[in-house]
Amino acid sequence: MRRFDMRLPAVVRLDPANEFHTETQNVSARGVFFYLDRPVPAGTPCEVTLTFPPHITLTDAVRVRFTARVIRVELPLPSSRIGTAAMIEDYEFLRSNGGNDFLSALQRDWAKSN
């Protein structure tokens, strides 16, 4: 899958007690790469929520929540941030004001690639 370099703010939830504010490095139709401050074992389920800004959507900002599973963890060099790759298993577009045409098109495109 083609990856798109997108440094976007994200919230990663590992469970109700572990939620991290971070950023993505890249996103594809089947995966997302983000940073955490601690390693997470491969296979760990997670939920990632991010917002695609207007300059990417060419309309209003669009929030998406992914259900994913960690598939790879990169050890930190030289910073303390740990790169984490997760495979997207499901996604949900979260309600926002406006942008319905873009939202519908994006949902169709994502559905085709999954």
C-alpha positions as MATLAB code, in Angstrom:
seq = 'MRRFDMRLPAVVRLDPANEFHTETQNVSARGVFFYLDRPVPAGTPCEVTLTFPPHITLTDAVRVRFTARVIRVELPLPSSRIGTAAMIEDYEFLRSNGGNDFLSALQRDWAKSN';
ca = [
       0.000    0.000    0.000;
       1.161    3.483   -0.750;
       2.056    5.434    2.368;
       1.380    9.134    2.663;
       3.771   11.139    4.815;
       1.411   12.915    7.185;
       2.478   14.368   10.464;
      -0.903   14.651   12.127;
      -1.837   14.932   15.784;
      -3.304   11.664   17.009;
      -4.706   10.081   20.132;
      -3.748    6.434   20.659;
      -5.736    4.415   23.168;
      -4.375    1.041   24.225;
      -7.089    0.509   26.827;
      -9.332    2.830   28.867;
      -6.471    3.670   31.248;
      -3.725    4.207   28.636;
      -4.301    7.068   26.222;
      -1.426    8.900   24.519;
      -1.368   12.173   22.580;
       1.145   11.804   19.775;
       1.635   12.323   16.039;
       1.643   10.136   12.977;
       4.550    9.821   10.590;
       2.595    8.227    7.753;
      -0.801    6.769    6.920;
      -1.962    4.292    4.284;
      -5.312    2.665    3.581;
      -4.234   -0.324    5.690;
      -1.898    1.075    8.283;
      -0.691    3.962   10.382;
       2.753    4.723   11.827;
       2.932    6.821   14.988;
       5.185    7.498   17.967;
       4.798    6.488   21.591;
       6.981    7.074   24.631;
       7.094    3.367   25.499;
       7.262    0.104   23.557;
       4.064   -1.826   22.946;
       4.197   -5.551   22.114;
       3.311   -6.637   18.583;
      -0.250   -7.894   18.511;
      -1.516   -5.262   20.956;
      -4.911   -3.871   19.902;
      -5.232   -0.095   19.819;
      -7.547    2.680   18.765;
      -6.123    5.649   16.866;
      -8.090    8.860   16.357;
      -6.764   11.559   14.067;
      -8.017   14.531   12.118;
      -7.282   15.097    8.448;
      -6.974   18.903    8.152;
      -8.661   21.055    5.481;
      -5.480   21.367    3.378;
      -5.560   17.570    2.897;
      -9.330   17.096    2.522;
      -9.790   20.308    0.488;
     -12.921   20.909    2.544;
     -13.617   20.741    6.286;
     -11.437   18.780    8.690;
     -12.395   15.093    8.928;
     -11.888   12.995   12.064;
     -11.321    9.259   11.728;
     -11.043    6.593   14.414;
      -9.139    3.423   13.498;
      -9.284    0.102   15.287;
      -5.830   -1.353   14.710;
      -3.276   -3.898   15.875;
       0.425   -3.185   16.485;
       2.544   -5.106   13.982;
       5.992   -3.537   14.426;
       7.887   -1.477   16.988;
      11.110    0.381   16.192;
      13.613    1.006   18.962;
      14.337    4.684   19.603;
      17.376    6.160   17.891;
      18.418    8.796   19.046;
      15.248   10.223   20.585;
      13.093    8.551   23.198;
      10.111    8.343   20.843;
       9.342    4.795   19.765;
       8.034    4.274   16.246;
       4.976    2.027   16.175;
       3.349    0.539   13.082;
      -0.247   -0.629   13.339;
      -2.413   -2.433   10.812;
      -5.886   -0.927   10.443;
      -8.625   -3.486   11.021;
     -11.626   -1.172   10.959;
     -12.367    2.544   10.861;
     -15.117    4.987   11.629;
     -15.608    8.516   10.352;
     -16.607   10.717   13.262;
     -19.306   13.319   12.841;
     -18.233   16.848   12.063;
     -19.844   19.931   10.615;
     -20.068   19.866    6.822;
     -17.829   18.057    4.386;
     -20.370   15.362    3.549;
     -19.367   15.084   -0.138;
     -15.723   14.567    0.772;
     -16.679   12.218    3.599;
     -18.750   10.032    1.274;
     -15.973    9.890   -1.322;
     -13.355    9.079    1.312;
     -15.511    6.309    2.775;
     -15.941    4.748   -0.702;
     -12.181    4.927   -1.392;
     -11.284    3.373    1.963;
     -13.896    0.644    1.545;
     -12.460   -0.286   -1.880;
      -8.945   -0.693   -0.490;
      -9.971   -2.885    2.476;
];
